[in-house]
């Protein structure tokens, strides 16, 4: 193996690790968002857990955060919670920070 091969392998490993961490941050963020919305909708603990899982699953409907925002906004509005897209995006940013912090502390 040459030094170039070693560097290439190191970069590939770092990229894979960063990609996995980003996936975990988004999944944790979505769980936290689901819990946040469930609290606003006054769901039971069992309903909260199921709802948080549904928000995580919403991430896979299309690329990006728009599907999650659409789900949260629709569900909150349907539940009679006064909400707008700006507040959902703000909560999303806050929960992303919390998710990253939680995952870094766990390592």
N, C-alpha and C positions, 0 to 999 in steps of 0.2 A: 504494500500500500504506500502511496505517496502522500505527502503532506496535503496536496490538493484534494485527494480522495477523502482524507480524514476531515478536512474542513467542510467539504461538501456534505458528508454524512452528519457532521455536527449541525450544519445549517438545516438540513432536513429534519433532524431530531427536534431542534428548537422550534421549527415551523409547526411540526405535528403537535408538540406540547402546547404551543400558544393557541393553536386551532382548537385543541381539546379544552383548554381553559376557557376560551371564549364561549364554546358550546355550553359548558357547565355554568358559566356566569349567566348566560341568557336563560337557561332552564331554571336556575335558582331565582333570578329576577322575576320570571313569570310566575313562579310559585308564590313569591312574596307579593306580587301584584294581585294574584288570585285571593290571597289571604286578606289583603287590604280591601279589595272590593267586597269580599264576603262579609267583612266587618261592617262596611257601610250598608250592606243589604240585610244585615242582622241574621245571617245564616247560623245554623247550629254547628257545633264542631265537626260533626260527620259531613254535613253539607259543605262546610268550608273546605275540608280535605278533598272531597269530590270536585268541588268547583276549582280549586287550585290545580288539580290534575287536568281539568278541562282547559284551563288557560294555558298550561304547558303544551297541551296537544294542539291548541290553536296556532301555535308558532309554526307548525308543520304544514299548514294549509297553503301558504304562499311565502315567497322569500320576503324578508323584512319584517318590520314591526307592525305594519298596517293591519294585518289580520287580528293581532292581539288587541290593538287599540279599538278596532271595530267591535270585537267581541265584548270587551269591557264596557265600552260606551253604550252599546245596545243593551247589555244585561243590566247595567246600573240604571239606565233610563227606564227600562221595563219594570224594574223593581221600585220605581218612584223616587229614586235618588237623583237630585238635581246635579247634573254633571255636564262638563263640556270637554272637548278634545284637549284643550290646553291643560286642564287639571289632570287628565289621564296621562298625558305626555310628561308632565312634571313628576307625577308619582312614578312613572316608568324610570325616569332619570334617577330619582332618589333610591328606588329599589335596586337599580343596577349598581349604584355605589355600595349599598348595603350588601348585595350579593357578592360583589368582588371582595369586600372586606371580610365577610364570613368565610369565603373559600380560602383567602390568604391566611386567615387565622387558623384554619383547620389544617394547614400544611405544616 
